[in-house]
Amino acid sequence: MTAVNTDSMSTPAVAPAFRAEPTTVELVDVVKDYGGTRALDHFSLAMKPGEFVALLGPSGCGKTTALRALAGLEAVTAGRILVDGEDIQAEPTNRRDMGMVFQAYSLFPHMTALQNVEYGLRMRKVARGERHERAMESLALVGLVGREHRYAHELSGGQQQRVALARALVTRPRVLLLDEPLSALDAKVRVSLRDQIRRIQTELGITTLFVTHDQEEALAVADRVAVMSQGRIEQIGTPEELYARPQSAFVADFVGLSNRIPGELTDGVIRAYGTEFDMLGAAQSDGLVLALVRPEDVLFGSEGIAATVVTSSFLGSVRRTSVRLEDGLVLTVQHEVSDRREPGETVRVSFRGGPVSASRVRGADASPAERAS
């Protein structure tokens, strides 16, 4: 008999047990210092009722510190933290009415799934009958009815994280905080649980802050994504805005893939390989730059720049092919699966043009390939 991986199966829609109260969240000019290190540098974020915001950035950028400050797990050095316009900094964590899910499942091993979910209600002195009813409703919401009497060691990683999510929701919090909740799971389970979290969040209408370093996760689930660097938000916007109109080279480089094309900036226009690109973001002084061009904006054709195919990768719905120009610059082209190119094949490529972000060139005397590396 073949075992079925229930983590990757879709969960039947269940009517939510409650509808979250419309809640706004604001972090205003928040500073957090650890000794001589500044983890949050005048960090500001405003979340609308029921909004799903993802904090995205590399390790050490301050995203988890921001979430922990909101939760009350970190005292801030300066700034204000407001929920529905009320400053909550004096409130301890257990009175902030926030549900939290972390990377570590942190289930009590001596308790069943049901008992783990009931635990927060038991601490709040909720009567046994109501406690059981609400815990079962939360387990139904995450698709674990039938597994409520299993212990943690009898559940898969994805199922344990769903118990942790049910435990966070059973208290009916005003705000849901998710700190890298999927990073310990394998790829297929991660995608399934990611989609389930988004469905539940939408049904409950709960204001949610999601921390991740995985750009695909952030872009797939969030209403808005805040890209962080060195304790500040570099840019915040919808996933489409961040991808199509990044306002800095850091955002363009961190969100999605980009080719670094050496060119020259003059009066807000970058000229590179016979193509003109409008410059996105803050104005820069004229000079040599690297334009960050998406792989789908590099085109194969009968005319253009001569190149040689290096590798070609099949990615399901698209294909990505690397080509080397005569000056040594290597570009990635994203194109239709049916247009297969073989290593060593001679091709021609061109650029679609359009607005791009750019960064300053390192070493103006280097070759195009060296400058783009």
VMD Tcl script that draws the C-alpha trace (Angstrom):
set ca {
  {0.00 0.00 0.00}
  {1.45 3.39 -0.99}
  {1.79 6.05 1.71}
  {0.18 9.38 0.95}
  {1.90 12.65 1.82}
  {-1.02 14.50 3.33}
  {1.03 17.68 3.75}
  {0.89 18.33 0.01}
  {-2.81 17.62 -0.33}
  {-5.32 20.45 -0.61}
  {-7.40 21.09 2.49}
  {-11.18 21.38 2.12}
  {-12.46 24.89 2.74}
  {-13.89 25.23 6.25}
  {-16.04 28.15 7.40}
  {-13.87 30.26 9.72}
  {-14.76 30.03 13.40}
  {-14.39 33.77 13.81}
  {-13.80 36.94 11.84}
  {-10.92 39.07 13.10}
  {-11.57 42.59 14.30}
  {-10.32 45.22 11.81}
  {-6.93 46.16 13.25}
  {-4.30 48.67 12.16}
  {-0.62 48.31 13.06}
  {2.03 51.01 12.93}
  {5.71 51.02 13.78}
  {6.82 54.64 13.78}
  {10.50 55.65 13.60}
  {11.53 52.59 15.62}
  {15.17 52.25 16.65}
  {16.67 49.12 18.21}
  {20.29 49.05 19.33}
  {22.21 46.03 20.57}
  {25.30 47.51 22.17}
  {27.08 49.23 19.30}
  {24.96 47.56 16.60}
  {21.81 49.17 15.21}
  {19.32 46.45 14.22}
  {16.45 48.85 13.38}
  {17.33 52.28 12.05}
  {14.27 54.57 12.27}
  {12.09 51.78 10.91}
  {8.51 52.76 9.96}
  {5.68 50.56 8.69}
  {1.90 51.08 8.53}
  {-0.46 48.12 8.01}
  {-4.13 48.43 7.12}
  {-6.87 46.27 8.69}
  {-6.74 42.72 7.35}
  {-3.60 43.37 5.33}
  {-0.94 40.70 4.78}
  {2.51 42.32 4.75}
  {5.76 40.42 4.25}
  {9.13 41.64 5.50}
  {11.70 40.37 3.02}
  {15.46 40.69 3.19}
  {18.79 38.98 3.79}
  {19.89 37.63 7.16}
  {20.74 40.40 9.60}
  {18.63 43.10 7.90}
  {16.35 43.54 10.95}
  {13.14 41.88 9.78}
  {12.83 39.45 12.72}
  {13.78 42.22 15.15}
  {10.87 44.31 13.81}
  {8.45 41.42 14.32}
  {9.76 40.71 17.83}
  {9.44 44.40 18.72}
  {5.79 44.32 17.63}
  {5.23 41.14 19.65}
  {6.79 42.66 22.77}
  {9.69 40.21 22.76}
  {12.18 43.06 22.21}
  {12.17 46.43 23.96}
  {12.91 49.19 21.45}
  {15.45 51.96 21.96}
  {13.21 54.66 20.45}
  {10.04 55.08 18.41}
  {6.41 54.10 18.82}
  {4.44 50.88 18.27}
  {0.73 51.45 17.71}
  {-2.18 49.02 17.41}
  {-5.43 50.74 16.42}
  {-3.73 54.03 17.23}
  {-2.84 53.05 20.80}
  {0.80 52.83 21.87}
  {1.29 49.32 23.26}
  {4.95 49.47 24.30}
  {4.06 49.29 27.98}
  {1.99 46.14 27.42}
  {3.70 42.75 28.01}
  {3.67 40.15 25.27}
  {0.80 38.15 26.77}
  {-1.48 41.21 26.75}
  {-0.82 42.37 23.19}
  {-3.39 39.94 21.75}
  {-1.15 38.61 18.98}
  {-0.85 35.08 17.65}
  {2.69 33.97 16.85}
  {4.08 31.17 14.69}
  {7.83 30.61 14.48}
  {10.21 28.42 12.48}
  {10.47 25.99 15.39}
  {7.15 24.25 15.99}
  {7.68 24.26 19.79}
  {4.89 21.79 20.49}
  {4.69 20.18 23.90}
  {5.78 16.57 23.22}
  {3.70 15.14 26.08}
  {0.48 16.71 24.71}
  {-1.69 15.71 21.78}
  {-2.36 18.11 18.92}
  {-5.68 19.01 20.54}
  {-4.09 19.64 23.92}
  {-1.40 21.81 22.35}
  {-4.04 23.93 20.64}
  {-6.13 24.15 23.82}
  {-3.16 25.24 25.93}
  {-3.46 29.00 25.36}
  {-7.17 28.90 26.19}
  {-6.46 26.90 29.34}
  {-4.01 29.61 30.45}
  {-6.82 32.13 29.89}
  {-9.15 30.08 32.12}
  {-11.59 29.32 29.29}
  {-14.14 26.67 30.30}
  {-13.41 23.12 29.17}
  {-16.38 22.82 26.81}
  {-15.67 26.07 24.99}
  {-11.95 25.31 24.98}
  {-12.52 21.98 23.23}
  {-14.96 23.45 20.73}
  {-12.67 26.31 19.74}
  {-9.62 24.04 19.50}
  {-11.46 21.64 17.20}
  {-12.62 24.58 15.06}
  {-9.01 25.74 14.71}
  {-7.79 22.24 13.84}
  {-10.55 22.01 11.22}
  {-9.39 25.33 9.78}
  {-5.91 23.90 9.17}
  {-7.20 20.50 7.98}
  {-6.18 18.34 10.94}
  {-9.51 16.90 12.10}
  {-8.87 13.19 12.63}
  {-5.34 13.82 13.91}
  {-6.26 15.73 17.06}
  {-5.25 12.87 19.37}
  {-1.80 12.37 17.86}
  {1.37 13.47 19.61}
  {4.02 15.61 17.94}
  {6.26 12.63 17.10}
  {3.32 11.04 15.28}
  {2.91 14.05 12.97}
  {4.98 15.14 9.99}
  {6.80 18.48 9.99}
  {4.08 20.14 7.93}
  {1.36 18.80 10.23}
  {3.23 20.03 13.31}
  {3.46 23.50 11.82}
  {-0.27 23.43 11.10}
  {-0.85 22.60 14.79}
  {1.32 25.60 15.67}
  {-0.80 27.76 13.35}
  {-4.04 26.46 14.89}
  {-2.63 27.19 18.35}
  {-1.85 30.79 17.30}
  {-5.36 31.31 15.91}
  {-7.42 29.63 18.64}
  {-7.16 32.66 20.95}
  {-8.72 34.78 18.16}
  {-5.92 37.37 18.12}
  {-6.09 40.82 16.57}
  {-2.77 40.35 14.77}
  {-0.98 37.27 13.41}
  {2.84 37.19 13.38}
  {4.70 34.61 11.28}
  {8.49 34.39 11.61}
  {10.01 32.14 8.91}
  {7.30 29.51 9.59}
  {8.01 27.47 6.45}
  {11.80 27.39 6.26}
  {12.17 24.01 8.01}
  {9.85 22.23 5.54}
  {10.62 20.57 2.23}
  {9.74 22.42 -0.98}
  {6.43 20.77 -1.86}
  {5.05 20.96 1.69}
  {6.23 24.56 1.96}
  {4.22 25.60 -1.11}
  {1.12 23.77 0.10}
  {1.24 25.27 3.60}
  {2.08 28.71 2.19}
  {-1.10 28.68 0.14}
  {-3.10 27.39 3.10}
  {-1.84 30.20 5.34}
  {-2.88 32.76 2.74}
  {-6.35 31.21 2.40}
  {-6.91 31.17 6.15}
  {-5.64 34.74 6.54}
  {-8.00 35.95 3.83}
  {-10.99 34.12 5.32}
  {-10.34 35.43 8.82}
  {-9.44 38.95 7.68}
  {-6.65 39.07 10.24}
  {-3.87 41.66 9.99}
  {-0.71 39.62 9.39}
  {3.03 40.30 9.41}
  {5.11 37.59 7.73}
  {8.92 37.47 7.94}
  {10.89 35.57 5.30}
  {14.14 35.63 3.35}
  {12.48 33.68 0.51}
  {11.36 36.07 -2.23}
  {9.05 33.50 -3.85}
  {7.15 33.07 -0.57}
  {6.81 36.81 -0.06}
  {5.67 37.55 -3.60}
  {3.20 34.64 -3.61}
  {1.24 35.45 -0.44}
  {1.57 39.10 0.54}
  {-0.64 42.06 -0.31}
  {2.47 44.21 0.06}
  {6.14 43.33 0.48}
  {8.65 45.48 2.37}
  {12.22 44.83 1.23}
  {14.62 45.53 4.08}
  {18.32 46.35 4.23}
  {20.40 47.41 7.22}
  {17.47 48.00 9.53}
  {15.36 50.06 7.11}
  {12.76 49.47 4.42}
  {14.33 50.03 1.00}
  {10.98 49.82 -0.78}
  {7.45 48.68 0.01}
  {4.78 47.89 -2.55}
  {2.73 45.17 -4.18}
  {4.66 42.18 -5.51}
  {4.01 43.46 -9.04}
  {5.38 46.93 -8.20}
  {8.54 45.57 -6.63}
  {9.27 43.28 -9.53}
  {8.41 45.64 -12.38}
  {9.53 48.95 -10.88}
  {12.28 48.41 -8.29}
  {13.44 51.77 -6.95}
  {17.01 50.70 -6.19}
  {19.63 48.27 -7.44}
  {19.37 46.42 -4.11}
  {15.64 45.76 -4.58}
  {16.06 44.77 -8.24}
  {18.86 42.40 -7.27}
  {17.05 40.86 -4.30}
  {13.61 40.46 -5.88}
  {13.77 38.21 -8.93}
  {16.70 37.63 -11.27}
  {18.54 40.39 -13.11}
  {21.28 40.66 -15.70}
  {23.90 43.32 -14.99}
  {24.41 45.21 -18.24}
  {27.23 47.80 -18.36}
  {26.14 51.11 -19.86}
  {26.41 54.86 -19.56}
  {23.92 57.10 -17.78}
  {23.23 60.53 -19.27}
  {20.35 62.76 -18.13}
  {18.37 59.87 -16.66}
  {18.78 57.57 -19.69}
  {21.08 54.52 -19.77}
  {22.58 53.53 -23.12}
  {23.89 49.98 -23.40}
  {24.55 47.81 -26.45}
  {22.56 50.13 -28.69}
  {19.47 50.17 -26.43}
  {18.14 53.01 -24.29}
  {16.70 52.36 -20.81}
  {14.97 54.93 -18.61}
  {16.46 55.06 -15.12}
  {14.23 54.07 -12.17}
  {14.68 55.29 -8.62}
  {16.54 58.25 -7.23}
  {18.47 60.45 -9.65}
  {22.15 59.66 -10.08}
  {24.97 61.68 -11.55}
  {25.99 60.85 -15.11}
  {28.60 58.14 -15.65}
  {29.15 54.41 -16.03}
  {26.48 52.19 -14.48}
  {25.22 48.62 -14.44}
  {21.62 48.37 -15.67}
  {19.68 45.54 -14.04}
  {17.65 43.90 -16.81}
  {15.23 41.02 -16.18}
  {15.88 37.75 -18.10}
  {12.46 37.98 -19.79}
  {13.52 41.36 -21.23}
  {16.39 39.77 -23.14}
  {15.14 38.43 -26.48}
  {16.33 35.95 -29.08}
  {15.90 37.09 -32.67}
  {17.33 37.26 -36.18}
  {19.01 40.57 -35.42}
  {20.93 41.91 -32.45}
  {24.14 41.12 -30.62}
  {26.06 37.97 -31.56}
  {26.33 35.45 -28.72}
  {27.05 31.78 -28.02}
  {24.81 29.54 -25.93}
  {26.49 28.31 -22.75}
  {23.71 26.37 -20.96}
  {19.95 25.96 -21.17}
  {17.68 24.89 -18.30}
  {14.12 23.56 -18.47}
  {12.01 25.05 -15.63}
  {8.57 23.67 -16.47}
  {6.63 26.64 -17.81}
  {9.69 28.51 -19.07}
  {13.28 27.89 -20.13}
  {16.35 29.89 -19.04}
  {19.32 29.98 -21.36}
  {22.73 31.51 -20.60}
  {24.61 33.09 -23.52}
  {28.06 34.66 -23.75}
  {28.59 37.81 -25.80}
  {31.78 38.35 -27.80}
  {33.11 40.70 -25.11}
  {32.71 37.97 -22.49}
  {29.52 39.22 -20.80}
  {27.16 36.35 -19.85}
  {23.40 37.00 -20.02}
  {20.40 34.94 -18.92}
  {17.46 34.80 -21.33}
  {14.04 33.60 -20.15}
  {11.92 32.34 -23.02}
  {9.35 29.83 -24.21}
  {9.95 26.16 -23.51}
  {9.47 25.28 -27.18}
  {12.41 27.51 -28.20}
  {15.21 25.14 -27.27}
  {18.82 26.28 -27.68}
  {21.84 23.98 -27.58}
  {25.24 24.72 -25.95}
  {27.67 26.06 -28.54}
  {24.89 27.36 -30.79}
  {25.39 30.83 -32.28}
  {22.45 33.17 -31.57}
  {21.56 36.85 -31.55}
  {20.02 38.68 -28.63}
  {18.52 42.11 -28.05}
  {16.92 44.03 -25.18}
  {13.29 44.96 -24.84}
  {14.20 48.32 -23.29}
  {12.03 50.11 -20.75}
  {12.67 51.37 -17.21}
  {15.42 49.67 -15.16}
  {17.30 50.19 -11.93}
  {21.05 50.62 -11.99}
  {24.09 50.66 -9.75}
  {27.46 52.34 -10.07}
  {30.20 50.50 -11.93}
  {33.06 49.06 -9.91}
  {36.25 49.79 -11.82}
  {35.64 51.95 -14.86}
  {38.71 50.55 -16.65}
  {37.54 46.93 -16.45}
  {36.04 45.02 -19.38}
  {32.22 44.79 -19.65}
  {32.31 41.21 -18.35}
  {34.51 42.18 -15.37}
  {32.37 45.21 -14.53}
  {29.17 43.15 -14.56}
  {30.56 40.39 -12.36}
}
mol new
graphics top color blue
foreach p $ca { graphics top sphere $p radius 0.5 }
foreach p [lrange $ca 0 end-1] q [lrange $ca 1 end] { graphics top cylinder $p $q radius 0.2 }
display resetview
